[in-house]
Amino acid sequence: MTTRTFERGRQKCGQYWPTELSGGEPLSTGPFLVSISSDGASDSNSAAGETDYVVTRLTVTNQVTSESREVTHFQFVSWPDYGVPDSALSMLTFLQRVRETQATATLNLQQGPDGWKGHPLGPPIVVHCSAGIGRTGTFATLDISIRKFLDERRVDIRSTVEQIRAQRAYSIQMPDQYVFCHLAFLEYALNMEHVEEIDLTGFDDGVDEYN
């Protein structure tokens, strides 16, 4: 989840899970009961005194069949609507935390009684913001670009955005978000020491005319 529930005085997303701030009371929606998991409540990552993201471990129970699923809910809260995060590093840290959690969950599935015979990365991750195009598209572009780089040792962010837009129109709403995808990837390359230095001379030439 890459949005707050309320921004700029408007509701951007429904509160579809319980929080410790609301007393942690289970939330009933249709046949499902959503509750904070007993194996851990919420934790967060903070930088410069501000929280970047919150992680909440949930249990979703079908009250008709009594089937339960464990869900790890990530909410990035320092990403303004129609904008980009102040720090590429905070976004990369968030993405890494999501990946680590997915890898652990997939390993648990593989070691379970039925095993896991699906994609080696595990079941799909559900990603959303408010409209599902700007921040969601940016997150997906960065994730795909890094995975492709690790697999093929090359990256083409423009092509990735075009592919995402072919499936979800208007993904990456703002020019700043498109630029951010490139800058965040470069930050990743530097932090992981895939390159020693990067010359950004002329990188943003012509961007202002689209803002």
C-alpha positions as CSV (number, residue, x, y, z in Angstrom):
1,M,0.0,0.0,0.0
2,T,1.7,3.2,-1.1
3,T,-0.9,5.8,0.1
4,R,-2.3,7.1,3.3
5,T,-6.0,6.6,3.9
6,F,-6.5,10.3,4.1
7,E,-4.4,13.0,2.2
8,R,-5.1,16.6,1.5
9,G,-8.3,16.4,3.5
10,R,-9.7,13.6,1.3
11,Q,-10.2,9.9,1.8
12,K,-7.8,8.2,-0.6
13,C,-8.4,4.6,0.5
14,G,-10.8,2.7,2.8
15,Q,-9.5,1.5,6.2
16,Y,-9.7,-2.2,5.4
17,W,-7.5,-3.5,8.2
18,P,-7.4,-2.9,12.0
19,T,-4.6,-0.8,13.5
20,E,-3.2,-0.5,17.0
21,L,-4.3,3.1,16.9
22,S,-7.9,2.0,16.5
23,G,-7.5,-0.4,19.5
24,G,-6.7,-3.4,17.3
25,E,-10.3,-4.5,17.2
26,P,-11.0,-7.1,14.4
27,L,-12.6,-5.7,11.3
28,S,-15.6,-7.6,9.8
29,T,-16.2,-7.2,6.1
30,G,-18.6,-9.5,4.3
31,P,-17.7,-13.1,5.2
32,F,-14.1,-12.1,6.2
33,L,-12.8,-11.2,9.6
34,V,-9.5,-9.3,9.6
35,S,-7.5,-9.2,12.8
36,I,-4.0,-8.3,14.0
37,S,-2.0,-11.5,14.1
38,S,-1.1,-12.9,17.5
39,D,2.6,-13.4,16.4
40,G,3.3,-9.7,16.1
41,A,1.6,-6.4,15.9
42,S,3.0,-3.4,14.0
43,D,6.4,-2.1,13.4
44,S,7.8,0.8,11.4
45,N,10.8,2.3,9.8
46,S,11.7,5.8,10.6
47,A,14.2,8.3,9.2
48,A,14.9,11.8,10.4
49,G,12.2,11.5,13.0
50,E,9.5,10.6,10.4
51,T,8.0,7.3,9.7
52,D,8.5,6.0,6.2
53,Y,6.4,2.8,6.3
54,V,4.4,0.7,8.7
55,V,4.2,-3.1,8.7
56,T,1.2,-4.9,10.2
57,R,0.8,-8.7,10.5
58,L,-2.8,-9.7,9.9
59,T,-4.9,-12.8,10.0
60,V,-7.7,-13.0,7.5
61,T,-10.4,-15.6,8.3
62,N,-13.3,-16.7,6.1
63,Q,-16.1,-16.9,8.7
64,V,-18.1,-19.3,6.5
65,T,-15.4,-21.9,5.9
66,S,-13.2,-21.1,8.9
67,E,-10.1,-21.0,6.6
68,S,-7.5,-18.5,7.7
69,R,-4.5,-16.9,5.9
70,E,-1.7,-14.9,7.3
71,V,-1.0,-11.6,5.5
72,T,1.8,-9.1,6.0
73,H,0.5,-5.6,5.2
74,F,3.1,-2.9,4.2
75,Q,2.0,0.7,4.1
76,F,4.4,3.4,2.8
77,V,3.2,6.6,4.4
78,S,5.8,9.2,3.3
79,W,4.9,9.3,-0.4
80,P,2.8,12.3,-1.3
81,D,0.0,12.0,-3.8
82,Y,1.0,13.2,-7.3
83,G,4.6,13.3,-6.1
84,V,7.6,11.2,-5.2
85,P,9.3,10.1,-1.9
86,D,11.8,12.6,-0.5
87,S,14.3,9.8,-0.3
88,A,15.0,7.1,-2.9
89,L,16.8,5.2,-0.2
90,S,13.6,5.0,1.9
91,M,11.7,3.5,-1.1
92,L,14.5,1.0,-1.8
93,T,14.5,0.0,1.9
94,F,10.8,-0.5,1.8
95,L,11.1,-2.6,-1.4
96,Q,13.8,-4.7,0.1
97,R,11.7,-5.4,3.2
98,V,8.8,-6.4,1.0
99,R,11.0,-8.8,-1.0
100,E,12.5,-10.4,2.2
101,T,9.0,-11.0,3.6
102,Q,7.9,-12.5,0.3
103,A,10.9,-14.8,0.2
104,T,10.3,-16.0,3.8
105,A,6.6,-16.6,3.1
106,T,7.5,-18.5,-0.1
107,L,10.0,-20.7,1.7
108,N,7.3,-21.5,4.3
109,L,5.0,-22.6,1.5
110,Q,7.7,-24.8,0.0
111,Q,8.3,-26.5,3.3
112,G,4.6,-26.9,4.0
113,P,2.7,-30.2,3.7
114,D,1.5,-29.3,0.2
115,G,4.7,-27.7,-1.0
116,W,4.7,-24.8,-3.5
117,K,4.7,-25.6,-7.2
118,G,4.0,-22.1,-8.5
119,H,6.3,-19.3,-9.5
120,P,9.7,-19.5,-7.7
121,L,9.2,-16.0,-6.3
122,G,5.9,-17.1,-4.7
123,P,2.3,-15.9,-5.1
124,P,1.8,-12.4,-6.6
125,I,2.0,-9.3,-4.3
126,V,-1.0,-7.1,-4.3
127,V,0.1,-3.5,-4.8
128,H,-2.2,-0.4,-4.6
129,C,-2.4,3.3,-3.9
130,S,-5.5,5.4,-4.4
131,A,-6.2,5.3,-8.1
132,G,-3.7,2.5,-8.7
133,I,-1.6,4.2,-11.4
134,G,0.8,6.8,-10.1
135,R,2.5,5.4,-7.0
136,T,1.6,1.8,-7.8
137,G,3.1,2.1,-11.3
138,T,6.3,3.7,-9.8
139,F,6.7,0.9,-7.3
140,A,6.1,-1.8,-9.9
141,T,8.5,-0.2,-12.4
142,L,11.3,0.0,-9.8
143,D,10.7,-3.6,-8.6
144,I,10.6,-5.0,-12.2
145,S,13.6,-3.0,-13.3
146,I,15.8,-4.2,-10.5
147,R,14.8,-7.8,-10.9
148,K,15.5,-7.6,-14.6
149,F,18.9,-6.1,-14.0
150,L,19.8,-8.8,-11.5
151,D,18.7,-11.5,-14.0
152,E,19.9,-10.1,-17.3
153,R,22.4,-7.4,-16.2
154,R,20.7,-4.8,-18.2
155,V,17.8,-2.4,-17.6
156,D,15.3,-0.4,-19.8
157,I,13.0,1.6,-17.6
158,R,11.2,3.2,-20.5
159,S,10.3,-0.2,-22.0
160,T,9.2,-1.4,-18.5
161,V,6.8,1.6,-18.2
162,E,5.5,1.0,-21.7
163,Q,4.7,-2.6,-20.8
164,I,3.0,-1.6,-17.6
165,R,1.0,1.1,-19.3
166,A,-0.2,-1.5,-21.9
167,Q,-1.9,-3.3,-19.0
168,R,-2.8,-0.4,-16.8
169,A,-3.4,2.9,-18.6
170,Y,-1.8,6.1,-17.3
171,S,0.6,4.2,-15.0
172,I,3.3,6.7,-13.8
173,Q,1.1,9.8,-13.7
174,M,3.7,12.5,-13.3
175,P,7.0,13.3,-15.0
176,D,8.6,13.5,-11.6
177,Q,7.6,9.9,-11.0
178,Y,9.2,8.7,-14.2
179,V,12.4,10.6,-13.3
180,F,12.3,9.1,-9.8
181,C,12.3,5.6,-11.3
182,H,15.6,6.3,-12.9
183,L,17.1,8.1,-9.9
184,A,16.0,5.3,-7.5
185,F,17.5,2.7,-9.8
186,L,20.8,4.6,-9.9
187,E,20.8,4.9,-6.1
188,Y,20.3,1.2,-6.0
189,A,23.2,0.6,-8.3
190,L,25.5,2.8,-6.2
191,N,24.5,1.3,-2.9
192,M,24.9,-2.2,-4.1
193,E,28.3,-1.3,-5.6
194,H,27.3,-2.3,-9.2
195,V,29.0,1.0,-10.2
196,E,31.5,3.2,-8.5
197,E,30.1,6.6,-9.6
198,I,27.5,8.1,-11.9
199,D,27.6,11.3,-13.9
200,L,24.2,12.9,-13.9
201,T,25.2,15.9,-16.1
202,G,22.3,16.7,-18.3
203,F,20.1,14.0,-16.8
204,D,17.1,16.2,-16.2
205,D,17.5,18.4,-19.3
206,G,14.1,19.2,-20.7
207,V,12.1,17.8,-17.7
208,D,10.8,21.2,-16.6
209,E,8.9,21.8,-19.8
210,Y,6.7,18.8,-19.0
211,N,6.0,19.9,-15.4
